[in-house]
Amino acid sequence: MSMYFHLRAVPPGELRDDVPWLERLFQDEWETVRERIGRHREEVLDRQYLDQELLYAGSAPHEGEDGPWAQVVLGGRQVYHPTQGLPPFLLLTAAETRQVAAFLTATDFAALWHAGRDGLLPPYGVADAEPQTRAVFAGAHRDLTAFYAQTARYGDAVVKWLVL
């Protein structure tokens, strides 16, 4: 089973809590999604999205406190899906999106990696895997930064969902 964590830019005036509308946001063909990714209007994380969450929220400067670091991946207001077992949608307002974009843009990836590496490396194997693992996280960080920065520039909100 393939599962992907999708982040999609949405004009704030169109954002709603309507589950059928939210589901339709994530029903496009892969070519359409790929085109939006290229324009930084959508981003997709693979099944390691929880590790990305740990990189940001787990390495927070004030662990346990809310802040933009806690909203990069799994943050946002939850809209529950009525079908049992399906994950909730996560919604960030345009203001929250701007805060996340500012955080990511100002964040030094090397410092972020240094703070989180001990918790992130074990699932990926031996220490020899660090350069490749770090490169994967750095690439995802660049992609997320570009997505949030572009979304903030347009003044848009973000909808996130784990697509199974």
C-alpha positions in Angstrom: 0.0 0.0 0.0 1.3 3.4 -1.0 0.7 6.3 1.4 1.8 9.8 0.8 1.4 12.9 3.0 0.1 15.7 0.8 0.3 19.4 1.5 -1.8 21.6 -0.8 -2.0 25.4 -1.2 -5.6 26.8 -1.1 -6.8 30.4 -1.4 -8.0 31.3 2.1 -11.5 32.3 0.8 -12.0 28.8 -0.5 -10.9 27.0 2.7 -13.7 25.1 4.4 -14.4 22.2 6.8 -16.5 20.3 4.3 -15.0 16.8 4.1 -16.2 16.0 0.5 -14.6 19.2 -0.7 -11.4 18.5 1.2 -11.3 14.9 -0.3 -11.7 16.4 -3.9 -8.5 18.4 -3.3 -6.5 15.2 -3.3 -8.2 13.3 -6.1 -6.2 14.6 -9.0 -4.2 12.5 -11.4 -0.5 12.1 -10.6 0.5 14.3 -13.6 -1.6 17.2 -12.3 -0.1 16.8 -8.8 3.4 16.7 -10.3 2.8 19.9 -12.2 1.6 21.6 -9.0 4.6 20.3 -7.1 6.8 21.9 -9.8 5.1 25.3 -9.2 5.4 24.8 -5.4 1.6 24.7 -5.0 1.6 21.2 -3.6 4.1 19.1 -1.8 4.2 15.3 -1.1 6.2 13.5 1.6 6.6 9.7 1.4 5.9 7.3 4.3 8.8 8.9 6.2 6.7 11.9 6.9 6.8 11.1 10.6 10.5 11.4 10.6 10.2 14.8 9.0 7.8 15.7 11.8 10.4 14.7 14.3 13.1 16.8 12.5 11.0 19.9 13.1 8.8 19.4 16.1 11.2 17.0 17.9 14.0 19.5 17.6 12.0 22.4 18.7 13.8 25.2 20.5 11.1 25.1 23.2 9.9 21.5 23.1 6.3 21.1 24.2 5.4 24.6 23.2 3.5 25.4 20.1 5.1 27.3 17.3 5.7 27.2 13.6 8.1 24.3 14.0 5.2 22.2 15.3 3.1 23.1 12.2 5.4 22.2 9.4 4.2 18.6 8.9 1.5 17.5 11.3 0.3 20.8 12.7 -3.0 22.5 11.9 -6.6 22.5 12.9 -8.0 19.0 12.5 -11.1 18.2 10.5 -12.1 14.6 11.2 -13.1 12.3 8.4 -16.4 10.5 9.1 -15.0 7.2 7.9 -13.4 5.3 10.8 -9.7 4.7 10.2 -9.1 7.6 7.8 -6.9 10.3 9.1 -8.1 13.8 9.7 -7.4 16.7 7.4 -5.1 19.4 8.8 -5.7 23.0 8.0 -3.4 26.0 8.4 -4.7 29.5 7.9 -2.8 32.0 5.7 -1.3 33.6 8.8 -0.1 30.3 10.1 1.3 29.5 6.7 3.3 32.7 6.7 4.7 31.9 10.2 5.8 28.4 9.0 7.4 29.9 5.9 9.3 32.5 7.9 10.5 29.7 10.3 11.7 27.4 7.5 13.3 30.3 5.6 15.2 31.4 8.6 16.2 27.8 9.8 19.7 26.6 9.2 19.3 23.0 8.1 22.7 22.0 9.5 21.7 23.1 13.0 18.4 21.4 12.6 20.0 18.2 11.5 22.6 18.4 14.3 19.9 18.8 16.9 17.8 15.8 15.6 20.3 13.4 14.0 20.6 11.1 17.0 16.8 10.4 17.0 16.6 10.2 13.2 19.5 8.0 12.2 18.8 4.7 14.0 15.9 3.6 11.7 18.1 4.1 8.7 20.9 1.8 9.7 24.6 2.3 10.4 26.5 5.6 10.7 27.7 5.0 7.1 24.2 5.9 6.0 24.3 9.3 7.5 25.4 11.2 4.4 22.6 9.7 2.3 20.0 10.0 5.0 21.0 13.7 5.7 20.8 14.4 2.0 17.2 13.0 1.8 16.2 15.2 4.8 17.9 18.2 3.3 16.1 17.7 0.0 12.7 17.5 1.8 13.6 20.6 3.8 14.3 22.5 0.6 11.1 21.3 -0.9 9.0 22.2 2.1 10.7 25.6 2.4 9.9 26.3 -1.3 6.3 25.2 -0.9 5.6 27.2 2.2 7.4 30.3 0.9 5.5 30.2 -2.4 2.2 29.6 -0.6 2.9 32.5 1.8 3.8 34.8 -1.1 0.4 34.1 -2.6 -1.3 34.6 0.8 -2.8 31.1 0.7 -3.7 28.6 3.4 -2.6 24.9 3.5 -4.6 21.7 3.6 -2.7 18.5 4.5 -3.9 14.9 4.4 -2.4 11.5 4.5 -3.5 9.8 1.3 -3.7 6.1 1.6 
